[in-house]
Amino acid sequence: MEKVSELYPNLKGFDPPDQKVTDFVRGLGVETGDILAAAKSDLSVDGSYCEVWLMAEEKRLIVARPDSGAFDAYPFDQWEIRVENYLTTGAVLAVSGERETVAAAFTDSCGRTVGNICRVCERLRDGKTLEDEDFRRGEEDRVCPKCGTPYQQGRRTCPKCQSKKKLFLRVLGYMPRYKKELAMVMGMIILSSLIGLLRPYLNGSTLYDQVLTEGGRYYGKIVPFVLLMIGLELATLAVNIFQGRIGAAVSSKIVYDIKSEVFGAMQKLSMSFFNSKHTGNLMNRVNSDALDIQYFLNDGMPQFIVNAITIIGIGGVVFFSNPLLALLIMLPIPLIVYIIKRVIPKFNRFKWIGWHKSSKLNSIINDSLLGVRVVKAFGKEQSEVDRFEGATQDLYDVRVREGLMSARIFPMLNYLMTIGGLFVWGLGGWQVLEGHMSFGTLMTFVGYIGMLYAPINFMIRTYDWWANCMNSAQRIFEIIDRRTDVPEARDPVDIGRIKGDVELRDVTFAYEANKNVLHNVSFHVMPGEMIGLVGHSGAGKSTITNIITRLYDVTEGEILIDGVNIKKIRQKDLHGQIGMVLQDTFLFNGTVAENIAYAKPDASMEEVIRAAKLANAHDFIMKLPDGYETEIGRRKTNLSGGERQRISIARAVLMDPAILILDEATASLDTETEQQIQDALETLTKGRTTIAIAHRLSTLKNADRLVVVERGEIAEIGTHEELANKPGGIYARMLGRQRDALKIRGVGDEEQL
């Protein structure tokens, strides 16, 4: 049978057709060598499940349904291919003038590849050259090939199949930074283990056969023997204290490194990552997960090493002294190992589920506390309590199931370990009675048994710590290893001071795959020009500012600043020269001065005060209890909306940006406060390229041009006068509706519109 590469020599993506599909299209005269891309769909146009294949040639799209024998072709010179997404399904539309045909339908499971082939068709129709990137989007693995679990966005590692051994070695990889301290810890651990190995011999053979038995080498020297044992105990105590102090310091430093690394990695990730994560989830990763690693490294690892050395040492001693009794001790161990191996996956599952339930609980607490005003206003206290109790109950159920398994497994393992000891007492007692072994030797052997089973028991229970540590490490490394959706350029352009020339060229953007929010957006902003973005809610205005500031990367097209694609500009240089004043102003915990100086931490107090004066904020700041040193509360309840907004403007003034973004900066403010902020904004916008968004059109009266956005497309561009006088224009209709609304409300500024 011919291989796919032979049947489709020019096929680069996305799903390779099977032999049945190949035979079908060949029977209809299709040359498989002309197929550039293929994608499988799973719905008929009437919504029933079936196999549908979309195949793109250079000049047409082929839609083949092998099961029903249906076949359609849509030449690009006659048809435009579009994809339209619904809630859980979508459709491929073929459009020709006023005529629109549903060429194929699909569920979300096929949405990615179907959307990709439609994009390829669009590029072919426009006569554009296909790049490798156009095909790679569909070829990348989306599920784990071993277990079929979908990969998380930005990752290519399966949490179920990831090697715990590799994770463990990676955690240990932080340790070489502290070689000196770790060498001292290991020395103390070995010394403590060697002292421990002496105890059974001294308490057994030495005490019974040499000190208490007449004729023994140390007969009657009880006081020196007791003093020797006290000295060994004090030495053990000193070693353990010293080892604990060093170990605690080293583990804390390792956790500090891990926390710093994971938090730093978070700061480099794009907005799409934070939009898809709950706050509680991220807090768990930075705090709880790092602490789980610390507990294991500080308590679990040293004890594990001590007990491992103890087991090896005792094993050697007992086998050397009496191989037969040693074998009796080891009899239950294979069964114990088998049981542990069987229960490990179940414990891992409980740990993973418990972590997610805990994250959900943290998110509920966070949402409830941050939204306490809404909760109180709507009288939903009991609803929040019910929601919290529901999440707590889910976490409780998981913990109970985990505890029940632990309570069932570990006592059974302890019992199995005691069986070997009973065998030793039986055979050893018989050997003492027969004179083959002294009583002291038996007690030494029994002492070593106690020392042997205790470490084994500890190491069994250490698995709980180890499981927590590995699950936490896996979640932490998911953040550290995650690839950002907005990567830095390999060879960034040194753009210097930005002049403010901004151009969008055929920009298409989607927050989710194949669900475009912007469609072929193009406009040019000259340096120092003020542009107003207007349009209905959800039209795409804020999305335009998000991609200009490169919070997200465009799906297609490019954005140029001073003639340079922003993907080639170092992000620090870009963000350091674009200021933003948003409707929902966020102020950090700290003083007023610290919040103003956030964008320029090295600013002098004189610069801070000057920026506040330009933002019309100085007067109200001086009336605060401690002036510029006044601490701002967690939710800024001690400042009004207008005051918070003016502090935000002062922050932007101090930053001295080349490009300024104003996103509803005066929304929801009273007339007097709005006028104060408008005066501050006029000062701020002078000589800067400004892109302003506003629903209240009067706030854009000073804009040089207005860009009207409608359903993700540029509908109109012009001055206020040009658009206001355009018959049937979108801006003119919006203007008319706002004038009517102001008249009805009796507001007197409708003349400004």
C-alpha positions in Angstrom: 0.0 0.0 0.0 1.3 3.4 -0.9 2.3 5.8 1.9 0.6 9.1 2.5 3.8 10.9 1.5 3.6 9.2 -1.8 -0.1 9.7 -2.4 0.0 13.4 -1.3 3.5 14.6 -2.1 2.5 18.3 -1.6 0.4 17.8 1.5 1.8 19.8 4.4 -1.1 19.8 6.9 -3.3 19.3 8.8 -4.9 15.8 8.8 -3.6 13.1 6.4 -6.5 11.4 4.6 -6.8 7.6 4.9 -7.1 5.1 2.0 -10.9 5.2 1.9 -10.9 9.0 1.4 -8.1 8.7 -1.2 -9.9 6.1 -3.3 -13.1 8.2 -3.1 -11.6 11.5 -4.4 -9.4 9.7 -6.9 -12.6 8.1 -8.3 -14.0 11.6 -8.9 -10.9 12.7 -10.8 -9.1 14.6 -8.1 -5.3 14.5 -8.4 -4.0 13.9 -4.8 -0.7 15.5 -5.7 -2.5 18.8 -6.0 -3.8 18.7 -2.4 -1.9 21.2 -0.2 -3.8 20.8 3.0 -6.6 18.6 4.4 -8.8 18.6 7.5 -11.4 16.3 8.8 -14.8 17.5 10.0 -17.4 15.5 11.9 -20.8 17.1 11.1 -23.1 17.2 8.1 -24.8 20.5 7.3 -28.0 19.2 9.0 -26.2 18.5 12.2 -25.8 14.7 12.1 -22.5 13.1 12.8 -20.6 11.9 9.7 -17.1 12.0 8.1 -16.4 15.1 6.0 -13.1 16.0 4.4 -12.0 19.5 3.4 -9.1 19.6 0.9 -7.4 22.7 -0.3 -5.9 22.9 -3.8 -4.2 25.9 -5.2 -7.4 27.2 -6.8 -10.3 25.6 -5.0 -11.6 23.9 -1.8 -12.9 20.4 -2.1 -15.6 19.1 0.3 -15.8 15.3 0.2 -18.3 13.0 2.1 -17.1 9.5 1.4 -19.9 7.8 3.4 -22.7 9.4 1.4 -20.8 9.8 -1.9 -21.3 13.6 -1.9 -18.7 15.9 -3.4 -18.5 19.7 -3.8 -15.9 22.1 -5.1 -15.6 25.8 -4.4 -13.2 27.7 -6.8 -11.6 30.6 -5.1 -12.3 32.9 -8.1 -16.0 32.5 -7.4 -16.2 31.7 -3.7 -14.9 33.2 -0.5 -14.3 30.6 2.3 -15.2 31.7 5.8 -15.5 30.0 9.2 -18.2 30.9 11.7 -18.1 29.6 15.3 -21.1 29.0 17.5 -21.2 27.8 21.1 -19.9 24.2 20.6 -20.1 23.9 16.9 -19.2 25.8 13.8 -19.7 26.1 10.0 -17.6 26.6 6.9 -19.3 29.1 4.7 -18.8 29.6 1.0 -19.8 33.2 0.1 -20.3 34.6 -3.4 -21.8 38.1 -3.5 -25.2 37.9 -1.8 -25.2 34.1 -2.0 -24.1 32.1 1.1 -23.8 28.3 1.3 -22.9 26.1 4.3 -20.1 24.0 2.9 -19.4 21.9 6.0 -20.1 21.9 9.8 -18.0 20.7 12.7 -17.8 20.4 16.5 -15.2 22.1 18.6 -13.0 19.0 18.5 -12.3 19.7 14.8 -12.5 23.5 15.1 -8.8 24.1 15.1 -7.8 22.2 12.0 -11.0 23.3 10.1 -10.3 26.9 11.0 -6.7 26.5 9.8 -7.6 25.1 6.4 -10.1 28.0 6.0 -7.3 30.4 6.7 -5.1 28.7 4.1 -8.0 29.0 1.6 -8.2 32.7 2.3 -4.5 33.2 1.6 -4.7 31.2 -1.6 -7.7 33.2 -2.8 -5.8 36.5 -2.1 -2.9 35.2 -4.1 -0.6 35.2 -1.1 2.4 32.8 -0.7 1.9 30.1 1.9 4.5 30.1 4.7 5.5 27.2 6.8 3.8 28.8 9.7 0.5 28.5 8.0 0.8 24.7 8.2 2.7 24.3 11.5 -0.3 25.5 13.4 -2.2 22.4 12.6 0.6 20.0 12.9 1.6 20.6 16.5 0.6 17.9 19.0 -2.5 18.7 21.0 -2.8 15.6 23.0 -0.4 13.2 24.8 0.4 10.3 22.4 0.6 8.0 25.4 -2.6 8.5 27.3 -4.6 10.9 25.0 -4.8 13.7 27.7 -5.1 17.2 26.0 -2.1 19.3 26.5 -2.5 22.6 28.3 -2.1 25.7 26.2 1.6 26.6 25.8 2.8 23.2 27.0 3.8 19.9 25.5 4.2 17.9 28.7 1.5 15.5 30.0 1.0 15.8 33.8 -0.1 12.1 33.9 2.8 10.7 32.0 5.6 13.0 33.2 8.4 11.0 34.9 8.4 11.6 38.6 12.0 10.6 38.7 12.9 13.4 36.3 10.9 15.8 38.4 12.7 14.7 41.5 16.1 15.1 39.9 15.1 18.5 38.7 14.2 19.6 42.2 17.5 18.3 43.4 19.1 20.3 40.6 18.7 23.4 42.8 21.0 21.9 45.5 24.4 22.2 43.8 24.2 25.9 44.4 24.8 25.2 48.0 27.5 22.5 47.9 29.3 23.6 51.0 26.2 23.6 53.2 24.9 20.3 51.7 28.3 18.6 52.3 28.1 19.6 56.0 24.5 18.3 56.2 25.5 15.0 54.6 28.4 14.7 57.0 26.1 15.2 60.0 23.6 12.7 58.6 26.2 10.0 58.1 27.6 10.7 61.6 24.1 10.5 63.2 23.5 7.2 61.3 26.7 5.6 62.5 26.0 6.6 66.1 22.5 5.1 65.7 24.0 1.8 64.5 26.1 1.5 67.7 23.1 1.6 70.0 21.7 -1.9 69.5 25.1 -3.5 69.8 25.9 -1.5 73.1 22.4 -2.2 74.5 22.5 -5.9 73.5 25.7 -7.8 73.4 27.8 -5.3 75.3 25.3 -4.7 78.1 24.0 -8.2 78.7 27.1 -10.3 77.8 30.0 -7.9 78.8 28.6 -5.7 81.6 25.9 -7.7 83.4 27.3 -11.3 82.9 30.0 -12.4 85.3 33.3 -12.9 83.6 32.4 -10.4 80.9 35.1 -7.9 79.8 33.3 -4.9 81.4 31.5 -6.8 84.2 30.1 -4.5 86.9 31.1 -1.2 85.2 27.5 0.0 85.0 28.2 3.7 85.7 30.8 4.1 83.0 28.5 2.3 80.6 25.6 4.7 81.5 27.8 7.7 81.1 28.9 6.4 77.7 25.3 6.1 76.6 24.5 9.6 77.8 27.5 10.9 75.9 26.3 9.2 72.7 22.8 10.7 73.2 24.2 14.2 73.7 26.5 13.7 70.6 23.4 12.6 68.6 21.4 15.6 69.9 24.2 18.1 68.9 24.6 16.5 65.5 20.9 16.7 64.8 20.6 20.3 66.0 23.5 21.3 63.8 22.2 19.4 60.8 18.7 20.8 61.3 19.9 24.4 61.4 21.9 24.0 58.2 19.2 22.0 56.5 16.5 24.5 57.3 18.6 27.4 55.9 19.4 25.5 52.7 15.8 24.3 52.1 14.6 27.9 52.7 17.1 29.2 50.1 16.0 26.6 47.6 12.4 27.5 48.1 13.3 31.1 47.8 14.9 30.4 44.4 11.9 28.3 43.3 9.4 31.0 44.3 11.5 33.7 42.6 11.8 31.7 39.5 8.1 30.8 39.2 6.9 34.3 40.0 9.4 35.7 37.5 8.2 33.2 34.9 4.6 34.3 35.6 5.6 37.9 34.9 6.9 36.9 31.5 3.7 35.2 30.4 1.1 36.9 28.2 -2.4 38.1 29.3 -4.0 35.0 27.8 -2.4 32.9 30.5 -3.8 35.0 33.3 -7.2 35.1 31.7 -7.4 31.3 31.8 -6.3 30.9 35.4 -8.1 31.5 38.7 -6.3 33.7 41.3 -6.5 30.9 43.9 -4.8 28.5 41.4 -1.8 30.9 40.9 -1.5 31.7 44.6 -1.4 28.0 45.4 1.5 27.5 42.9 3.6 30.3 44.3 3.0 29.7 48.0 1.6 26.3 48.9 3.4 24.3 46.3 6.7 25.9 47.2 6.1 25.1 50.9 5.4 21.5 50.0 8.8 21.3 48.4 10.4 23.0 51.4 8.8 20.5 53.9 10.1 17.6 51.9 13.6 19.0 51.5 13.9 20.2 55.1 12.2 17.2 56.8 11.7 14.4 54.4 15.0 14.3 52.5 17.3 14.3 55.5 15.3 11.6 57.3 15.1 9.6 54.1 18.9 9.6 53.8 19.3 8.8 57.5 16.9 5.9 57.2 18.4 4.6 54.0 21.9 4.6 55.5 20.4 2.9 58.6 18.7 0.2 56.5 21.8 -0.5 54.5 24.0 -0.6 57.6 21.7 -2.8 59.6 21.1 -5.1 56.7 24.9 -5.7 56.4 25.3 -6.2 60.2 22.4 -8.8 60.5 23.4 -10.7 57.4 26.9 -10.9 58.7 26.0 -12.1 62.2 23.1 -14.5 61.3 22.0 -14.9 57.7 19.1 -17.2 58.5 17.5 -14.7 60.9 18.2 -11.9 58.4 16.3 -13.7 55.7 13.3 -14.1 58.1 13.3 -10.3 58.7 13.2 -9.7 54.9 10.4 -12.2 54.1 7.5 -9.6 54.2 9.4 -6.9 52.2 8.5 -8.1 48.6 4.8 -8.1 49.6 5.1 -4.6 51.1 6.8 -3.3 47.9 4.1 -4.9 45.7 1.3 -3.2 47.8 3.0 0.2 47.7 3.5 0.0 44.0 -0.3 -0.7 43.5 -1.5 2.1 45.7 0.9 4.8 44.5 -1.2 5.8 41.4 -4.3 6.1 43.6 -2.5 8.4 46.1 -1.2 10.5 43.2 -4.8 10.9 41.9 -6.1 12.0 45.3 -3.2 14.5 45.7 -3.9 16.0 42.3 -7.7 16.2 42.8 -7.2 17.6 46.3 -4.9 20.4 45.0 -7.5 21.4 42.4 -10.3 21.4 45.0 -8.1 23.6 47.2 -7.4 26.0 44.4 -11.1 26.3 43.7 -11.7 27.0 47.4 -9.1 29.7 47.4 -10.6 31.3 44.3 -14.0 31.4 46.0 -12.5 33.1 49.1 -10.6 35.6 46.9 -13.7 36.4 44.8 -15.9 36.8 47.8 -13.5 39.1 49.7 -12.7 41.3 46.7 -16.4 41.5 45.7 -17.7 42.0 49.3 -19.4 45.3 48.3 -21.4 43.5 45.6 -22.2 40.6 48.0 -23.5 43.0 50.6 -25.4 45.2 48.1 -27.3 42.2 46.8 -27.7 40.5 50.1 -25.9 37.4 48.9 -24.0 36.6 52.1 -25.8 33.2 52.5 -25.2 32.4 48.9 -21.5 32.9 49.3 -21.5 30.8 52.5 -23.3 28.1 50.6 -20.8 28.3 47.7 -17.9 28.2 50.2 -19.4 25.2 52.0 -20.0 23.4 48.8 -16.3 23.8 47.8 -15.2 22.9 51.3 -17.3 19.8 51.2 -15.7 18.7 47.9 -12.3 19.2 49.4 -13.3 17.3 52.6 -14.6 14.4 50.5 -11.3 14.0 48.7 -9.3 14.3 52.0 -11.5 11.7 53.7 -11.1 9.3 50.8 -7.4 9.8 50.9 -7.3 9.4 54.7 -9.4 6.2 54.6 -7.0 4.7 52.1 -4.0 5.7 54.2 -5.7 4.4 57.4 -6.3 1.0 55.6 -3.0 0.6 53.9 -0.4 1.8 56.4 -1.6 -0.3 59.4 -1.6 -3.3 57.1 2.0 -2.6 56.1 3.0 -2.2 59.7 1.4 -5.6 60.5 3.3 -7.3 57.7 6.6 -5.8 59.0 6.0 -7.2 62.5 5.5 -10.7 61.1 9.3 -10.9 60.4 10.0 -9.9 63.9 7.8 -12.7 65.3 9.7 -15.2 63.2 13.0 -13.9 64.6 11.8 -14.2 68.2 10.6 -17.7 67.6 13.8 -19.1 65.9 16.2 -16.9 67.9 14.6 -17.9 71.2 14.9 -21.6 70.2 18.6 -21.0 69.4 19.2 -19.4 72.8 17.5 -22.3 74.6 19.7 -24.8 72.6 22.8 -22.8 73.4 23.6 -21.8 69.9 23.2 -18.1 70.6 23.7 -15.9 73.7 20.8 -13.9 75.1 22.8 -10.7 74.6 23.3 -11.5 70.9 19.5 -12.2 70.5 18.7 -8.8 72.2 21.2 -7.1 69.8 19.5 -8.8 66.9 16.0 -7.8 68.2 17.3 -4.2 68.7 18.5 -4.1 65.1 15.1 -5.4 64.0 13.4 -2.5 65.7 15.9 -0.2 64.0 15.3 -1.8 60.6 11.5 -1.8 60.6 11.2 1.7 61.9 13.1 3.2 59.0 11.1 1.1 56.5 7.9 2.3 58.1 9.1 5.9 57.9 10.1 5.5 54.3 6.7 4.1 53.5 5.0 7.1 55.1 7.6 9.4 53.5 5.8 8.7 50.2 3.0 11.0 51.3 5.6 13.9 51.5 7.2 12.8 48.3 3.9 12.7 46.4 3.0 16.2 47.6 6.4 17.4 46.6 6.3 15.9 43.1 2.8 17.1 42.4 3.8 20.6 43.6 7.0 20.5 41.6 5.1 19.4 38.5 2.7 22.4 38.8 5.5 24.8 39.5 7.6 23.6 36.5 4.5 23.9 34.3 4.7 27.7 34.9 8.5 27.8 34.5 8.5 25.8 31.3 5.4 27.4 29.8 6.0 29.2 26.5 4.6 32.7 26.3 2.2 33.6 23.6 4.1 36.9 23.2 7.8 35.9 22.8 10.7 38.2 22.8 12.4 38.8 19.4 15.7 36.9 19.1 17.5 39.9 17.7 15.4 42.9 18.9 15.6 46.2 17.2 17.1 49.1 19.3 14.3 51.5 18.6 15.4 54.3 21.0 12.9 57.0 21.8 9.6 56.3 20.0 8.3 59.1 17.8 4.8 57.8 17.9 4.0 56.7 14.4 1.6 53.8 14.7 0.2 51.7 11.8 -2.0 48.6 11.7 -1.8 46.6 8.5 -4.5 44.0 7.7 -4.7 43.0 11.4 -6.8 40.0 12.3 -7.0 38.8 15.9 -8.7 36.2 18.0 -8.6 35.5 21.7 -9.7 31.9 21.0 -8.7 29.9 18.0 -10.7 30.7 14.9 -13.0 33.1 16.7 -11.8 36.4 15.2 -12.5 39.6 17.2 -10.8 41.9 14.6 -11.0 41.4 10.9 -8.4 43.0 8.5 -8.1 46.2 10.6 -5.9 48.9 9.0 -5.3 52.5 10.0 -2.4 54.9 10.5 -1.8 57.3 13.4 0.8 60.1 12.8 3.2 61.2 15.5 1.5 63.5 17.9 -2.0 62.8 16.5 -4.9 62.0 18.7 -7.2 59.3 17.5 -10.6 58.5 19.0 -11.9 54.9 18.9 -15.6 54.8 19.0 -18.2 52.0 18.5 -20.7 49.9 20.3 -19.7 47.7 23.3 -17.9 44.6 22.1 -16.9 46.1 18.8 -13.2 45.6 19.4 -12.0 49.0 20.6 -10.1 47.7 23.7 -8.8 44.8 21.7 -7.1 47.2 19.4 -5.3 48.9 22.3 -4.4 45.5 23.7 -2.6 44.5 20.6 -0.9 47.9 20.0 0.6 47.6 23.5 1.4 43.9 22.7 -0.5 42.4 25.6 -1.5 39.9 22.8 0.1 39.1 19.5 -2.0 39.5 16.3 -3.2 36.4 14.5 -2.5 37.9 11.1 -1.2 41.2 9.7 1.3 43.4 11.5 1.5 46.5 13.8 4.3 49.0 13.1 5.6 51.6 15.5 8.0 54.1 13.7 8.0 51.6 10.8 9.2 48.7 12.9 7.1 45.6 13.6 6.4 45.6 17.3 7.3 41.9 17.4 10.9 43.0 16.7 11.0 45.6 19.5 12.2 44.6 22.9 9.1 44.4 25.1 10.7 46.4 27.9 11.5 49.2 25.5 7.9 49.1 24.0 6.0 49.0 27.3 8.4 51.6 28.8 7.2 54.2 26.2 3.4 53.4 26.1 1.3 54.8 28.9 -2.2 53.7 29.8 -5.0 55.4 31.7 -7.8 52.9 32.2 -11.4 53.2 33.4 -10.8 50.7 36.3 -7.8 52.2 37.9 -5.7 49.8 40.0 -3.6 51.2 42.8 -1.2 49.0 44.7 -0.9 48.7 48.5 1.5 51.5 49.5 1.7 55.2 49.7 0.3 57.7 47.2 3.9 58.7 46.3 4.8 55.1 45.6 1.8 54.6 43.4 2.6 57.7 41.3 6.3 56.6 41.0 5.4 53.0 40.1 6.4 53.6 36.4 9.6 55.4 37.5 10.8 54.1 40.8 13.9 56.3 40.9 11.8 59.5 40.5 12.5 62.3 43.0 9.8 63.7 45.3 9.9 66.9 43.3 9.1 64.9 40.1 6.3 63.1 41.8 4.8 66.4 43.1 5.2 68.0 39.6 3.3 65.1 38.0 0.6 65.3 40.6 0.1 69.0 39.9 -0.1 68.4 36.2 -2.8 65.8 36.8 -4.8 68.1 39.1 -4.2 65.7 42.0 -1.8 67.8 44.2 -4.5 69.7 46.1 -6.6 66.7 47.2 -3.4 64.7 48.1 -2.3 67.4 50.4 -5.6 67.2 52.2 -5.1 63.5 53.0 -4.0 62.6 56.5 -0.3 62.1 55.6 -0.2 63.8 52.2 1.9 61.9 49.8 2.8 59.3 52.5 -0.8 58.3 53.0 -1.2 54.6 52.8 -3.8 53.5 50.2 -6.1 50.7 51.4 -6.4 47.3 49.7 -9.5 48.3 47.8 -8.8 52.0 47.8 -12.0 52.8 49.8 -10.4 55.9 51.1 -10.2 57.5 47.7 -13.0 58.4 45.3 -13.1 57.3 41.7 -12.0 60.7 40.4 -9.1 60.8 42.9 -7.9 57.4 41.9 -8.1 58.4 38.3 -6.0 61.5 38.8 -3.3 59.5 40.6 -3.3 57.2 37.6 -2.9 60.2 35.3 -0.1 61.5 37.5 1.6 58.1 37.1 1.3 58.4 33.3 2.6 62.0 33.4 5.7 60.9 35.4 6.3 58.1 32.9 6.4 60.6 30.1 5.2 58.1 27.4 5.6 58.6 23.7 2.3 56.9 23.0 -0.7 57.3 25.3 -3.7 54.9 25.6 -6.9 56.3 27.2 -9.5 53.6 27.7 -12.7 55.1 29.1 -10.6 57.3 31.4 -13.5 59.6 32.3 -16.4 57.0 32.4 -18.8 56.9 35.3 -17.6 60.3 36.8 -19.7 63.3 37.7 -19.5 66.4 35.5 -17.2 68.5 37.8 -14.7 65.6 38.3 -14.8 64.8 34.6 -13.9 68.4 33.8 -10.9 68.2 36.2 -9.7 65.0 34.6 -10.3 66.3 31.1 -8.1 69.3 32.0 -5.4 66.9 33.3 -5.7 64.7 30.1 -5.3 67.8 27.9 -2.0 68.5 29.6 -1.0 64.8 29.3 -1.8 64.4 25.6 0.1 67.5 24.3 2.8 66.4 21.9 2.0 62.7 22.3 0.4 60.2 20.0 -2.9 59.4 21.7 -5.4 56.7 21.2 -8.5 57.3 23.2 -11.6 55.1 23.7 -14.9 56.6 24.9 -18.6 55.9 24.8 -19.3 59.4 25.8 -18.5 61.1 22.5 -18.2 64.6 24.1 -14.9 63.4 25.6 -13.4 63.0 22.1 -14.1 66.5 20.9 -10.4 67.3 20.8 -9.5 64.2 18.7 -7.9 64.9 15.3 -9.7 61.9 13.8 -12.2 59.3 14.8 -12.0 55.6 13.9 -15.4 53.9 14.1 -15.2 50.2 14.9 -18.1 47.9 14.0 -18.0 44.1 14.6 -14.3 44.0 14.6 -13.9 46.0 11.4 -13.1 49.6 10.6 -16.4 51.1 9.4 -15.6 54.8 9.2 -12.6 57.1 9.6 -12.7 60.9 9.6 -13.0 64.1 11.7 -15.9 64.7 14.0 -17.5 67.1 11.5 -17.0 64.7 8.6 -18.6 61.8 10.3 -21.3 63.7 12.0 -22.5 65.0 8.7 -22.2 61.7 6.9 -25.8 60.6 5.9 -26.7 57.2 7.4 -23.3 56.9 9.0 -22.7 54.8 12.1 -21.1 57.7 14.0 -23.9 60.1 13.0 -26.5 57.6 14.4 -24.5 57.2 17.6 -24.2 60.9 18.0 -28.0 61.4 17.4 -28.9 58.8 20.0 -26.6 60.3 22.6 -28.1 63.8 21.9 -31.6 62.4 22.4 -30.6 60.7 25.6 -29.0 63.9 27.0 -32.2 65.9 26.1 -34.4 63.4 27.9 -32.2 63.4 31.0 -32.1 67.2 30.9 -28.3 67.4 30.7 -27.1 70.6 29.2 -24.0 69.5 27.4 -25.7 68.1 24.3 -24.4 71.1 22.4 -20.9 69.7 22.8 -21.9 66.7 20.7 
